[in-house]
Amino acid sequence: MKNLLDLYNMRKLYELYPIFQPLAGKLSWTNLCEILTISDELERNFYIEEASKEKWSKRTLKRQMESGLFLKLAVSKDKNEILALAKTGQDNK
C-alpha cells in the first residue's frame, strides 16, 4: 500500500512541478508528501519556501500546517510576530 501511495505522490508531484530539480535539494520526500496534500497553490508554495528556509522536519511542517500558519499570516497585521512564534513552537491562539 505504501508503494502505491508513493507512486501516487510521485505522479502528483510531477503534475504540479514538471521541472522538479529546484525542489529536489530543498525538501525531503516526506515533507514533499505532506505539502502535496495542500490544494491551494499559494499556500503550497508558502510551505515549500518556509520549510526549505527554516529546515523544518516533517513533524514541524505538519504542526505548522495544522496550526494554520499560512492563514494566520494572511490575516495578521504583525507577520513578523507570527513568524517568530512559529519558530519558537508556540501557538498563537
HTML snippet that shows the backbone in 3Dmol.js (N, CA, C, O; Angstrom):
<script src="https://3Dmol.org/build/3Dmol-min.js"></script>
<div id="view" style="width:600px;height:400px;position:relative"></div>
<script>
const pdb = `
ATOM      1  N   MET A   1       0.814  -1.195   0.000  1.00  0.00           N
ATOM      2  CA  MET A   1       0.000   0.000   0.000  1.00  0.00           C
ATOM      3  C   MET A   1       0.863   1.267   0.000  1.00  0.00           C
ATOM      4  O   MET A   1       0.551   2.238  -0.689  1.00  0.00           O
ATOM      5  N   LYS A   2       1.936   1.247   0.769  1.00  0.00           N
ATOM      6  CA  LYS A   2       2.821   2.407   0.805  1.00  0.00           C
ATOM      7  C   LYS A   2       3.414   2.688  -0.568  1.00  0.00           C
ATOM      8  O   LYS A   2       3.570   3.847  -0.950  1.00  0.00           O
ATOM      9  N   ASN A   3       3.748   1.628  -1.316  1.00  0.00           N
ATOM     10  CA  ASN A   3       4.304   1.808  -2.654  1.00  0.00           C
ATOM     11  C   ASN A   3       3.312   2.504  -3.578  1.00  0.00           C
ATOM     12  O   ASN A   3       3.696   3.346  -4.390  1.00  0.00           O
ATOM     13  N   LEU A   4       2.045   2.153  -3.452  1.00  0.00           N
ATOM     14  CA  LEU A   4       1.026   2.808  -4.274  1.00  0.00           C
ATOM     15  C   LEU A   4       0.878   4.277  -3.900  1.00  0.00           C
ATOM     16  O   LEU A   4       0.715   5.134  -4.768  1.00  0.00           O
ATOM     17  N   LEU A   5       0.935   4.556  -2.618  1.00  0.00           N
ATOM     18  CA  LEU A   5       0.844   5.934  -2.161  1.00  0.00           C
ATOM     19  C   LEU A   5       2.042   6.737  -2.663  1.00  0.00           C
ATOM     20  O   LEU A   5       1.889   7.870  -3.119  1.00  0.00           O
ATOM     21  N   ASP A   6       3.231   6.149  -2.578  1.00  0.00           N
ATOM     22  CA  ASP A   6       4.424   6.824  -3.087  1.00  0.00           C
ATOM     23  C   ASP A   6       4.308   7.083  -4.586  1.00  0.00           C
ATOM     24  O   ASP A   6       4.673   8.157  -5.064  1.00  0.00           O
ATOM     25  N   LEU A   7       3.809   6.117  -5.312  1.00  0.00           N
ATOM     26  CA  LEU A   7       3.633   6.264  -6.757  1.00  0.00           C
ATOM     27  C   LEU A   7       2.630   7.375  -7.065  1.00  0.00           C
ATOM     28  O   LEU A   7       2.848   8.188  -7.963  1.00  0.00           O
ATOM     29  N   TYR A   8       1.541   7.399  -6.317  1.00  0.00           N
ATOM     30  CA  TYR A   8       0.544   8.455  -6.479  1.00  0.00           C
ATOM     31  C   TYR A   8       1.178   9.823  -6.212  1.00  0.00           C
ATOM     32  O   TYR A   8       0.974  10.763  -6.979  1.00  0.00           O
ATOM     33  N   ASN A   9       1.947   9.931  -5.121  1.00  0.00           N
ATOM     34  CA  ASN A   9       2.587  11.201  -4.777  1.00  0.00           C
ATOM     35  C   ASN A   9       3.615  11.618  -5.822  1.00  0.00           C
ATOM     36  O   ASN A   9       3.741  12.805  -6.124  1.00  0.00           O
ATOM     37  N   MET A  10       4.348  10.663  -6.374  1.00  0.00           N
ATOM     38  CA  MET A  10       5.318  10.982  -7.421  1.00  0.00           C
ATOM     39  C   MET A  10       4.617  11.559  -8.647  1.00  0.00           C
ATOM     40  O   MET A  10       5.082  12.526  -9.251  1.00  0.00           O
ATOM     41  N   ARG A  11       3.497  10.951  -8.996  1.00  0.00           N
ATOM     42  CA  ARG A  11       2.753  11.440 -10.159  1.00  0.00           C
ATOM     43  C   ARG A  11       2.187  12.828  -9.891  1.00  0.00           C
ATOM     44  O   ARG A  11       2.263  13.713 -10.744  1.00  0.00           O
ATOM     45  N   LYS A  12       1.621  13.014  -8.709  1.00  0.00           N
ATOM     46  CA  LYS A  12       1.055  14.312  -8.354  1.00  0.00           C
ATOM     47  C   LYS A  12       2.144  15.387  -8.331  1.00  0.00           C
ATOM     48  O   LYS A  12       1.925  16.507  -8.794  1.00  0.00           O
ATOM     49  N   LEU A  13       3.303  15.048  -7.797  1.00  0.00           N
ATOM     50  CA  LEU A  13       4.426  15.985  -7.761  1.00  0.00           C
ATOM     51  C   LEU A  13       4.832  16.379  -9.178  1.00  0.00           C
ATOM     52  O   LEU A  13       5.074  17.554  -9.456  1.00  0.00           O
ATOM     53  N   TYR A  14       4.907  15.406 -10.063  1.00  0.00           N
ATOM     54  CA  TYR A  14       5.269  15.700 -11.451  1.00  0.00           C
ATOM     55  C   TYR A  14       4.208  16.574 -12.130  1.00  0.00           C
ATOM     56  O   TYR A  14       4.547  17.480 -12.892  1.00  0.00           O
ATOM     57  N   GLU A  15       2.935  16.307 -11.859  1.00  0.00           N
ATOM     58  CA  GLU A  15       1.877  17.109 -12.462  1.00  0.00           C
ATOM     59  C   GLU A  15       1.924  18.564 -11.985  1.00  0.00           C
ATOM     60  O   GLU A  15       1.680  19.487 -12.762  1.00  0.00           O
ATOM     61  N   LEU A  16       2.238  18.759 -10.706  1.00  0.00           N
ATOM     62  CA  LEU A  16       2.296  20.110 -10.155  1.00  0.00           C
ATOM     63  C   LEU A  16       3.604  20.823 -10.483  1.00  0.00           C
ATOM     64  O   LEU A  16       3.626  22.034 -10.706  1.00  0.00           O
ATOM     65  N   TYR A  17       4.691  20.056 -10.509  1.00  0.00           N
ATOM     66  CA  TYR A  17       6.023  20.621 -10.724  1.00  0.00           C
ATOM     67  C   TYR A  17       6.779  19.782 -11.748  1.00  0.00           C
ATOM     68  O   TYR A  17       7.639  18.985 -11.373  1.00  0.00           O
ATOM     69  N   PRO A  18       6.470  19.950 -13.051  1.00  0.00           N
ATOM     70  CA  PRO A  18       7.138  19.128 -14.081  1.00  0.00           C
ATOM     71  C   PRO A  18       8.664  19.280 -14.067  1.00  0.00           C
ATOM     72  O   PRO A  18       9.394  18.340 -14.382  1.00  0.00           O
ATOM     73  N   ILE A  19       9.128  20.468 -13.699  1.00  0.00           N
ATOM     74  CA  ILE A  19      10.573  20.668 -13.561  1.00  0.00           C
ATOM     75  C   ILE A  19      10.865  20.572 -12.069  1.00  0.00           C
ATOM     76  O   ILE A  19      10.806  21.561 -11.339  1.00  0.00           O
ATOM     77  N   PHE A  20      11.176  19.378 -11.645  1.00  0.00           N
ATOM     78  CA  PHE A  20      11.298  19.039 -10.231  1.00  0.00           C
ATOM     79  C   PHE A  20      12.627  19.468  -9.613  1.00  0.00           C
ATOM     80  O   PHE A  20      12.706  19.633  -8.396  1.00  0.00           O
ATOM     81  N   GLN A  21      13.647  19.647 -10.401  1.00  0.00           N
ATOM     82  CA  GLN A  21      15.006  19.867  -9.907  1.00  0.00           C
ATOM     83  C   GLN A  21      15.128  20.942  -8.817  1.00  0.00           C
ATOM     84  O   GLN A  21      15.823  20.713  -7.827  1.00  0.00           O
ATOM     85  N   PRO A  22      14.479  22.105  -8.962  1.00  0.00           N
ATOM     86  CA  PRO A  22      14.612  23.111  -7.898  1.00  0.00           C
ATOM     87  C   PRO A  22      14.118  22.637  -6.533  1.00  0.00           C
ATOM     88  O   PRO A  22      14.636  23.076  -5.506  1.00  0.00           O
ATOM     89  N   LEU A  23      13.128  21.751  -6.506  1.00  0.00           N
ATOM     90  CA  LEU A  23      12.606  21.254  -5.234  1.00  0.00           C
ATOM     91  C   LEU A  23      13.459  20.134  -4.645  1.00  0.00           C
ATOM     92  O   LEU A  23      13.487  19.939  -3.430  1.00  0.00           O
ATOM     93  N   ALA A  24      14.143  19.414  -5.500  1.00  0.00           N
ATOM     94  CA  ALA A  24      14.852  18.204  -5.069  1.00  0.00           C
ATOM     95  C   ALA A  24      15.850  18.468  -3.943  1.00  0.00           C
ATOM     96  O   ALA A  24      15.934  17.674  -3.006  1.00  0.00           O
ATOM     97  N   GLY A  25      16.587  19.534  -4.012  1.00  0.00           N
ATOM     98  CA  GLY A  25      17.573  19.819  -2.974  1.00  0.00           C
ATOM     99  C   GLY A  25      17.026  20.570  -1.783  1.00  0.00           C
ATOM    100  O   GLY A  25      17.717  20.722  -0.775  1.00  0.00           O
ATOM    101  N   LYS A  26      15.795  21.044  -1.882  1.00  0.00           N
ATOM    102  CA  LYS A  26      15.228  21.866  -0.818  1.00  0.00           C
ATOM    103  C   LYS A  26      14.550  21.062   0.279  1.00  0.00           C
ATOM    104  O   LYS A  26      14.719  21.354   1.463  1.00  0.00           O
ATOM    105  N   LEU A  27      13.780  20.044  -0.112  1.00  0.00           N
ATOM    106  CA  LEU A  27      12.926  19.345   0.848  1.00  0.00           C
ATOM    107  C   LEU A  27      13.082  17.835   0.765  1.00  0.00           C
ATOM    108  O   LEU A  27      13.428  17.280  -0.278  1.00  0.00           O
ATOM    109  N   SER A  28      12.824  17.199   1.871  1.00  0.00           N
ATOM    110  CA  SER A  28      12.837  15.737   1.891  1.00  0.00           C
ATOM    111  C   SER A  28      11.562  15.211   1.231  1.00  0.00           C
ATOM    112  O   SER A  28      10.586  15.941   1.054  1.00  0.00           O
ATOM    113  N   TRP A  29      11.596  13.935   0.874  1.00  0.00           N
ATOM    114  CA  TRP A  29      10.432  13.308   0.264  1.00  0.00           C
ATOM    115  C   TRP A  29       9.232  13.358   1.211  1.00  0.00           C
ATOM    116  O   TRP A  29       8.107  13.596   0.772  1.00  0.00           O
ATOM    117  N   THR A  30       9.462  13.136   2.500  1.00  0.00           N
ATOM    118  CA  THR A  30       8.349  13.147   3.455  1.00  0.00           C
ATOM    119  C   THR A  30       7.724  14.539   3.553  1.00  0.00           C
ATOM    120  O   THR A  30       6.505  14.660   3.677  1.00  0.00           O
ATOM    121  N   ASN A  31       8.546  15.589   3.498  1.00  0.00           N
ATOM    122  CA  ASN A  31       7.997  16.945   3.515  1.00  0.00           C
ATOM    123  C   ASN A  31       7.204  17.222   2.240  1.00  0.00           C
ATOM    124  O   ASN A  31       6.129  17.820   2.286  1.00  0.00           O
ATOM    125  N   LEU A  32       7.740  16.785   1.110  1.00  0.00           N
ATOM    126  CA  LEU A  32       7.021  16.986  -0.142  1.00  0.00           C
ATOM    127  C   LEU A  32       5.670  16.282  -0.122  1.00  0.00           C
ATOM    128  O   LEU A  32       4.676  16.829  -0.599  1.00  0.00           O
ATOM    129  N   CYS A  33       5.630  15.082   0.423  1.00  0.00           N
ATOM    130  CA  CYS A  33       4.359  14.343   0.508  1.00  0.00           C
ATOM    131  C   CYS A  33       3.348  15.080   1.374  1.00  0.00           C
ATOM    132  O   CYS A  33       2.160  15.098   1.053  1.00  0.00           O
ATOM    133  N   GLU A  34       3.796  15.683   2.460  1.00  0.00           N
ATOM    134  CA  GLU A  34       2.900  16.471   3.317  1.00  0.00           C
ATOM    135  C   GLU A  34       2.374  17.677   2.551  1.00  0.00           C
ATOM    136  O   GLU A  34       1.181  17.975   2.602  1.00  0.00           O
ATOM    137  N   ILE A  35       3.254  18.365   1.848  1.00  0.00           N
ATOM    138  CA  ILE A  35       2.874  19.579   1.132  1.00  0.00           C
ATOM    139  C   ILE A  35       1.924  19.269  -0.023  1.00  0.00           C
ATOM    140  O   ILE A  35       1.075  20.091  -0.367  1.00  0.00           O
ATOM    141  N   LEU A  36       2.065  18.096  -0.616  1.00  0.00           N
ATOM    142  CA  LEU A  36       1.188  17.725  -1.730  1.00  0.00           C
ATOM    143  C   LEU A  36      -0.274  17.595  -1.311  1.00  0.00           C
ATOM    144  O   LEU A  36      -1.159  17.573  -2.167  1.00  0.00           O
ATOM    145  N   THR A  37      -0.536  17.511  -0.025  1.00  0.00           N
ATOM    146  CA  THR A  37      -1.919  17.409   0.443  1.00  0.00           C
ATOM    147  C   THR A  37      -2.645  18.755   0.374  1.00  0.00           C
ATOM    148  O   THR A  37      -3.866  18.808   0.525  1.00  0.00           O
ATOM    149  N   ILE A  38      -1.911  19.830   0.149  1.00  0.00           N
ATOM    150  CA  ILE A  38      -2.492  21.170   0.092  1.00  0.00           C
ATOM    151  C   ILE A  38      -2.959  21.454  -1.332  1.00  0.00           C
ATOM    152  O   ILE A  38      -2.176  21.344  -2.275  1.00  0.00           O
ATOM    153  N   SER A  39      -4.216  21.814  -1.489  1.00  0.00           N
ATOM    154  CA  SER A  39      -4.744  22.047  -2.832  1.00  0.00           C
ATOM    155  C   SER A  39      -4.469  23.465  -3.343  1.00  0.00           C
ATOM    156  O   SER A  39      -4.335  23.668  -4.550  1.00  0.00           O
ATOM    157  N   ASP A  40      -4.383  24.435  -2.450  1.00  0.00           N
ATOM    158  CA  ASP A  40      -4.165  25.821  -2.845  1.00  0.00           C
ATOM    159  C   ASP A  40      -2.700  26.050  -3.218  1.00  0.00           C
ATOM    160  O   ASP A  40      -1.805  25.806  -2.409  1.00  0.00           O
ATOM    161  N   GLU A  41      -2.462  26.512  -4.429  1.00  0.00           N
ATOM    162  CA  GLU A  41      -1.089  26.686  -4.918  1.00  0.00           C
ATOM    163  C   GLU A  41      -0.303  27.715  -4.110  1.00  0.00           C
ATOM    164  O   GLU A  41       0.868  27.487  -3.806  1.00  0.00           O
ATOM    165  N   LEU A  42      -0.910  28.822  -3.762  1.00  0.00           N
ATOM    166  CA  LEU A  42      -0.228  29.858  -2.992  1.00  0.00           C
ATOM    167  C   LEU A  42       0.185  29.327  -1.619  1.00  0.00           C
ATOM    168  O   LEU A  42       1.311  29.548  -1.171  1.00  0.00           O
ATOM    169  N   GLU A  43      -0.728  28.631  -0.963  1.00  0.00           N
ATOM    170  CA  GLU A  43      -0.429  28.054   0.346  1.00  0.00           C
ATOM    171  C   GLU A  43       0.661  26.985   0.238  1.00  0.00           C
ATOM    172  O   GLU A  43       1.567  26.928   1.069  1.00  0.00           O
ATOM    173  N   ARG A  44       0.566  26.145  -0.787  1.00  0.00           N
ATOM    174  CA  ARG A  44       1.560  25.094  -1.004  1.00  0.00           C
ATOM    175  C   ARG A  44       2.948  25.703  -1.208  1.00  0.00           C
ATOM    176  O   ARG A  44       3.928  25.236  -0.626  1.00  0.00           O
ATOM    177  N   ASN A  45       3.028  26.747  -2.035  1.00  0.00           N
ATOM    178  CA  ASN A  45       4.310  27.401  -2.282  1.00  0.00           C
ATOM    179  C   ASN A  45       4.855  28.079  -1.028  1.00  0.00           C
ATOM    180  O   ASN A  45       6.066  28.113  -0.813  1.00  0.00           O
ATOM    181  N   PHE A  46       3.959  28.618  -0.201  1.00  0.00           N
ATOM    182  CA  PHE A  46       4.384  29.214   1.068  1.00  0.00           C
ATOM    183  C   PHE A  46       5.079  28.177   1.947  1.00  0.00           C
ATOM    184  O   PHE A  46       6.163  28.426   2.476  1.00  0.00           O
ATOM    185  N   TYR A  47       4.446  27.012   2.097  1.00  0.00           N
ATOM    186  CA  TYR A  47       5.036  25.976   2.951  1.00  0.00           C
ATOM    187  C   TYR A  47       6.318  25.401   2.352  1.00  0.00           C
ATOM    188  O   TYR A  47       7.220  25.014   3.095  1.00  0.00           O
ATOM    189  N   ILE A  48       6.414  25.339   1.040  1.00  0.00           N
ATOM    190  CA  ILE A  48       7.664  24.894   0.405  1.00  0.00           C
ATOM    191  C   ILE A  48       8.787  25.848   0.779  1.00  0.00           C
ATOM    192  O   ILE A  48       9.869  25.419   1.182  1.00  0.00           O
ATOM    193  N   GLU A  49       8.526  27.137   0.645  1.00  0.00           N
ATOM    194  CA  GLU A  49       9.562  28.133   0.942  1.00  0.00           C
ATOM    195  C   GLU A  49       9.929  28.158   2.422  1.00  0.00           C
ATOM    196  O   GLU A  49      11.110  28.168   2.770  1.00  0.00           O
ATOM    197  N   GLU A  50       8.925  28.169   3.287  1.00  0.00           N
ATOM    198  CA  GLU A  50       9.203  28.218   4.731  1.00  0.00           C
ATOM    199  C   GLU A  50       9.910  26.955   5.221  1.00  0.00           C
ATOM    200  O   GLU A  50      10.870  27.036   5.987  1.00  0.00           O
ATOM    201  N   ALA A  51       9.439  25.796   4.783  1.00  0.00           N
ATOM    202  CA  ALA A  51      10.063  24.534   5.206  1.00  0.00           C
ATOM    203  C   ALA A  51      11.496  24.454   4.723  1.00  0.00           C
ATOM    204  O   ALA A  51      12.369  23.947   5.427  1.00  0.00           O
ATOM    205  N   SER A  52      11.737  24.951   3.530  1.00  0.00           N
ATOM    206  CA  SER A  52      13.087  24.947   2.974  1.00  0.00           C
ATOM    207  C   SER A  52      13.983  25.931   3.723  1.00  0.00           C
ATOM    208  O   SER A  52      15.096  25.593   4.124  1.00  0.00           O
ATOM    209  N   LYS A  53      13.485  27.143   3.903  1.00  0.00           N
ATOM    210  CA  LYS A  53      14.265  28.199   4.547  1.00  0.00           C
ATOM    211  C   LYS A  53      14.574  27.872   6.005  1.00  0.00           C
ATOM    212  O   LYS A  53      15.692  28.086   6.476  1.00  0.00           O
ATOM    213  N   GLU A  54      13.582  27.355   6.708  1.00  0.00           N
ATOM    214  CA  GLU A  54      13.723  27.090   8.141  1.00  0.00           C
ATOM    215  C   GLU A  54      14.196  25.670   8.456  1.00  0.00           C
ATOM    216  O   GLU A  54      14.407  25.330   9.620  1.00  0.00           O
ATOM    217  N   LYS A  55      14.362  24.839   7.418  1.00  0.00           N
ATOM    218  CA  LYS A  55      14.830  23.449   7.588  1.00  0.00           C
ATOM    219  C   LYS A  55      13.899  22.669   8.527  1.00  0.00           C
ATOM    220  O   LYS A  55      14.355  21.994   9.451  1.00  0.00           O
ATOM    221  N   TRP A  56      12.585  22.773   8.273  1.00  0.00           N
ATOM    222  CA  TRP A  56      11.602  22.099   9.105  1.00  0.00           C
ATOM    223  C   TRP A  56      11.647  20.594   8.897  1.00  0.00           C
ATOM    224  O   TRP A  56      11.805  20.113   7.775  1.00  0.00           O
ATOM    225  N   SER A  57      11.509  19.875   9.968  1.00  0.00           N
ATOM    226  CA  SER A  57      11.325  18.425   9.897  1.00  0.00           C
ATOM    227  C   SER A  57       9.873  18.168   9.477  1.00  0.00           C
ATOM    228  O   SER A  57       9.063  19.093   9.421  1.00  0.00           O
ATOM    229  N   LYS A  58       9.559  16.920   9.187  1.00  0.00           N
ATOM    230  CA  LYS A  58       8.178  16.578   8.815  1.00  0.00           C
ATOM    231  C   LYS A  58       7.230  16.919   9.955  1.00  0.00           C
ATOM    232  O   LYS A  58       6.142  17.446   9.726  1.00  0.00           O
ATOM    233  N   ARG A  59       7.638  16.623  11.169  1.00  0.00           N
ATOM    234  CA  ARG A  59       6.798  16.891  12.342  1.00  0.00           C
ATOM    235  C   ARG A  59       6.521  18.393  12.487  1.00  0.00           C
ATOM    236  O   ARG A  59       5.387  18.798  12.745  1.00  0.00           O
ATOM    237  N   THR A  60       7.556  19.205  12.321  1.00  0.00           N
ATOM    238  CA  THR A  60       7.383  20.654  12.438  1.00  0.00           C
ATOM    239  C   THR A  60       6.506  21.186  11.313  1.00  0.00           C
ATOM    240  O   THR A  60       5.623  22.013  11.543  1.00  0.00           O
ATOM    241  N   LEU A  61       6.752  20.709  10.096  1.00  0.00           N
ATOM    242  CA  LEU A  61       5.938  21.129   8.960  1.00  0.00           C
ATOM    243  C   LEU A  61       4.464  20.786   9.204  1.00  0.00           C
ATOM    244  O   LEU A  61       3.584  21.623   8.999  1.00  0.00           O
ATOM    245  N   LYS A  62       4.210  19.588   9.631  1.00  0.00           N
ATOM    246  CA  LYS A  62       2.834  19.153   9.875  1.00  0.00           C
ATOM    247  C   LYS A  62       2.184  20.000  10.972  1.00  0.00           C
ATOM    248  O   LYS A  62       1.017  20.376  10.861  1.00  0.00           O
ATOM    249  N   ARG A  63       2.938  20.297  12.022  1.00  0.00           N
ATOM    250  CA  ARG A  63       2.407  21.131  13.116  1.00  0.00           C
ATOM    251  C   ARG A  63       2.070  22.534  12.605  1.00  0.00           C
ATOM    252  O   ARG A  63       1.032  23.095  12.957  1.00  0.00           O
ATOM    253  N   GLN A  64       2.956  23.099  11.772  1.00  0.00           N
ATOM    254  CA  GLN A  64       2.702  24.438  11.243  1.00  0.00           C
ATOM    255  C   GLN A  64       1.488  24.438  10.321  1.00  0.00           C
ATOM    256  O   GLN A  64       0.693  25.378  10.333  1.00  0.00           O
ATOM    257  N   MET A  65       1.347  23.385   9.525  1.00  0.00           N
ATOM    258  CA  MET A  65       0.191  23.283   8.636  1.00  0.00           C
ATOM    259  C   MET A  65      -1.096  23.135   9.444  1.00  0.00           C
ATOM    260  O   MET A  65      -2.091  23.802   9.157  1.00  0.00           O
ATOM    261  N   GLU A  66      -1.081  22.264  10.453  1.00  0.00           N
ATOM    262  CA  GLU A  66      -2.269  22.031  11.276  1.00  0.00           C
ATOM    263  C   GLU A  66      -2.660  23.254  12.098  1.00  0.00           C
ATOM    264  O   GLU A  66      -3.840  23.471  12.374  1.00  0.00           O
ATOM    265  N   SER A  67      -1.663  24.056  12.489  1.00  0.00           N
ATOM    266  CA  SER A  67      -1.968  25.263  13.263  1.00  0.00           C
ATOM    267  C   SER A  67      -2.433  26.408  12.369  1.00  0.00           C
ATOM    268  O   SER A  67      -2.865  27.448  12.866  1.00  0.00           O
ATOM    269  N   GLY A  68      -2.346  26.219  11.041  1.00  0.00           N
ATOM    270  CA  GLY A  68      -2.828  27.245  10.117  1.00  0.00           C
ATOM    271  C   GLY A  68      -1.902  28.435   9.985  1.00  0.00           C
ATOM    272  O   GLY A  68      -2.368  29.566   9.842  1.00  0.00           O
ATOM    273  N   LEU A  69      -0.608  28.207  10.029  1.00  0.00           N
ATOM    274  CA  LEU A  69       0.359  29.305   9.944  1.00  0.00           C
ATOM    275  C   LEU A  69       0.105  30.191   8.735  1.00  0.00           C
ATOM    276  O   LEU A  69       0.124  31.416   8.853  1.00  0.00           O
ATOM    277  N   PHE A  70      -0.132  29.590   7.577  1.00  0.00           N
ATOM    278  CA  PHE A  70      -0.361  30.371   6.363  1.00  0.00           C
ATOM    279  C   PHE A  70      -1.555  31.306   6.527  1.00  0.00           C
ATOM    280  O   PHE A  70      -1.479  32.486   6.187  1.00  0.00           O
ATOM    281  N   LEU A  71      -2.647  30.779   7.045  1.00  0.00           N
ATOM    282  CA  LEU A  71      -3.858  31.592   7.216  1.00  0.00           C
ATOM    283  C   LEU A  71      -3.661  32.667   8.282  1.00  0.00           C
ATOM    284  O   LEU A  71      -4.145  33.789   8.133  1.00  0.00           O
ATOM    285  N   LYS A  72      -2.959  32.328   9.344  1.00  0.00           N
ATOM    286  CA  LYS A  72      -2.678  33.317  10.391  1.00  0.00           C
ATOM    287  C   LYS A  72      -1.886  34.481   9.828  1.00  0.00           C
ATOM    288  O   LYS A  72      -2.159  35.640  10.139  1.00  0.00           O
ATOM    289  N   LEU A  73      -0.899  34.164   8.996  1.00  0.00           N
ATOM    290  CA  LEU A  73      -0.100  35.223   8.390  1.00  0.00           C
ATOM    291  C   LEU A  73      -0.916  36.048   7.399  1.00  0.00           C
ATOM    292  O   LEU A  73      -0.719  37.257   7.275  1.00  0.00           O
ATOM    293  N   ALA A  74      -1.823  35.391   6.703  1.00  0.00           N
ATOM    294  CA  ALA A  74      -2.643  36.085   5.707  1.00  0.00           C
ATOM    295  C   ALA A  74      -3.545  37.148   6.341  1.00  0.00           C
ATOM    296  O   ALA A  74      -3.784  38.197   5.744  1.00  0.00           O
ATOM    297  N   VAL A  75      -4.043  36.877   7.546  1.00  0.00           N
ATOM    298  CA  VAL A  75      -4.952  37.828   8.194  1.00  0.00           C
ATOM    299  C   VAL A  75      -4.270  38.701   9.239  1.00  0.00           C
ATOM    300  O   VAL A  75      -4.893  39.619   9.772  1.00  0.00           O
ATOM    301  N   SER A  76      -3.016  38.435   9.539  1.00  0.00           N
ATOM    302  CA  SER A  76      -2.321  39.144  10.606  1.00  0.00           C
ATOM    303  C   SER A  76      -1.796  40.498  10.143  1.00  0.00           C
ATOM    304  O   SER A  76      -1.406  40.683   8.990  1.00  0.00           O
ATOM    305  N   LYS A  77      -1.802  41.426  11.075  1.00  0.00           N
ATOM    306  CA  LYS A  77      -1.170  42.724  10.819  1.00  0.00           C
ATOM    307  C   LYS A  77       0.300  42.679  11.191  1.00  0.00           C
ATOM    308  O   LYS A  77       1.094  43.460  10.666  1.00  0.00           O
ATOM    309  N   ASP A  78       0.677  41.778  12.087  1.00  0.00           N
ATOM    310  CA  ASP A  78       2.067  41.673  12.533  1.00  0.00           C
ATOM    311  C   ASP A  78       2.634  40.320  12.112  1.00  0.00           C
ATOM    312  O   ASP A  78       2.724  39.395  12.919  1.00  0.00           O
ATOM    313  N   LYS A  79       3.009  40.218  10.852  1.00  0.00           N
ATOM    314  CA  LYS A  79       3.502  38.964  10.295  1.00  0.00           C
ATOM    315  C   LYS A  79       4.812  38.512  10.941  1.00  0.00           C
ATOM    316  O   LYS A  79       5.044  37.315  11.103  1.00  0.00           O
ATOM    317  N   ASN A  80       5.665  39.467  11.308  1.00  0.00           N
ATOM    318  CA  ASN A  80       6.936  39.114  11.945  1.00  0.00           C
ATOM    319  C   ASN A  80       6.725  38.442  13.296  1.00  0.00           C
ATOM    320  O   ASN A  80       7.454  37.517  13.654  1.00  0.00           O
ATOM    321  N   GLU A  81       5.730  38.908  14.044  1.00  0.00           N
ATOM    322  CA  GLU A  81       5.434  38.294  15.346  1.00  0.00           C
ATOM    323  C   GLU A  81       4.945  36.859  15.164  1.00  0.00           C
ATOM    324  O   GLU A  81       5.346  35.967  15.912  1.00  0.00           O
ATOM    325  N   ILE A  82       4.086  36.633  14.181  1.00  0.00           N
ATOM    326  CA  ILE A  82       3.570  35.283  13.930  1.00  0.00           C
ATOM    327  C   ILE A  82       4.706  34.355  13.513  1.00  0.00           C
ATOM    328  O   ILE A  82       4.783  33.221  13.984  1.00  0.00           O
ATOM    329  N   LEU A  83       5.592  34.831  12.628  1.00  0.00           N
ATOM    330  CA  LEU A  83       6.731  34.003  12.206  1.00  0.00           C
ATOM    331  C   LEU A  83       7.659  33.712  13.382  1.00  0.00           C
ATOM    332  O   LEU A  83       8.204  32.613  13.487  1.00  0.00           O
ATOM    333  N   ALA A  84       7.838  34.685  14.259  1.00  0.00           N
ATOM    334  CA  ALA A  84       8.678  34.467  15.442  1.00  0.00           C
ATOM    335  C   ALA A  84       8.048  33.409  16.349  1.00  0.00           C
ATOM    336  O   ALA A  84       8.753  32.552  16.882  1.00  0.00           O
ATOM    337  N   LEU A  85       6.744  33.463  16.525  1.00  0.00           N
ATOM    338  CA  LEU A  85       6.059  32.454  17.336  1.00  0.00           C
ATOM    339  C   LEU A  85       6.160  31.077  16.685  1.00  0.00           C
ATOM    340  O   LEU A  85       6.305  30.072  17.381  1.00  0.00           O
ATOM    341  N   ALA A  86       6.087  31.025  15.373  1.00  0.00           N
ATOM    342  CA  ALA A  86       6.200  29.761  14.666  1.00  0.00           C
ATOM    343  C   ALA A  86       7.587  29.145  14.877  1.00  0.00           C
ATOM    344  O   ALA A  86       7.721  27.927  15.002  1.00  0.00           O
ATOM    345  N   LYS A  87       8.604  29.989  14.916  1.00  0.00           N
ATOM    346  CA  LYS A  87       9.967  29.493  15.117  1.00  0.00           C
ATOM    347  C   LYS A  87      10.170  28.918  16.517  1.00  0.00           C
ATOM    348  O   LYS A  87      10.920  27.960  16.705  1.00  0.00           O
ATOM    349  N   THR A  88       9.490  29.519  17.499  1.00  0.00           N
ATOM    350  CA  THR A  88       9.669  29.051  18.875  1.00  0.00           C
ATOM    351  C   THR A  88       8.747  27.897  19.211  1.00  0.00           C
ATOM    352  O   THR A  88       8.882  27.275  20.265  1.00  0.00           O
ATOM    353  N   GLY A  89       7.799  27.607  18.312  1.00  0.00           N
ATOM    354  CA  GLY A  89       6.910  26.474  18.530  1.00  0.00           C
ATOM    355  C   GLY A  89       5.679  26.792  19.323  1.00  0.00           C
ATOM    356  O   GLY A  89       4.926  25.887  19.683  1.00  0.00           O
ATOM    357  N   GLN A  90       5.449  28.065  19.610  1.00  0.00           N
ATOM    358  CA  GLN A  90       4.257  28.455  20.344  1.00  0.00           C
ATOM    359  C   GLN A  90       3.110  28.625  19.374  1.00  0.00           C
ATOM    360  O   GLN A  90       3.314  28.969  18.210  1.00  0.00           O
ATOM    361  N   ASP A  91       1.922  28.387  19.847  1.00  0.00           N
ATOM    362  CA  ASP A  91       0.727  28.536  19.029  1.00  0.00           C
ATOM    363  C   ASP A  91       0.088  29.863  19.370  1.00  0.00           C
ATOM    364  O   ASP A  91      -0.129  30.164  20.544  1.00  0.00           O
ATOM    365  N   ASN A  92      -0.214  30.653  18.374  1.00  0.00           N
ATOM    366  CA  ASN A  92      -0.776  31.989  18.573  1.00  0.00           C
ATOM    367  C   ASN A  92      -2.300  31.925  18.552  1.00  0.00           C
ATOM    368  O   ASN A  92      -2.923  32.250  17.541  1.00  0.00           O
ATOM    369  N   LYS A  93      -2.896  31.510  19.659  1.00  0.00           N
ATOM    370  CA  LYS A  93      -4.364  31.422  19.737  1.00  0.00           C
ATOM    371  C   LYS A  93      -4.866  32.342  20.801  1.00  0.00           C
ATOM    372  O   LYS A  93      -6.073  32.420  21.030  1.00  0.00           O
TER     373      LYS A  93
END
`;
const viewer = $3Dmol.createViewer("view");
viewer.addModel(pdb, "pdb");
viewer.setStyle({}, {cartoon: {color: "spectrum"}});
viewer.zoomTo();
viewer.render();
</script>
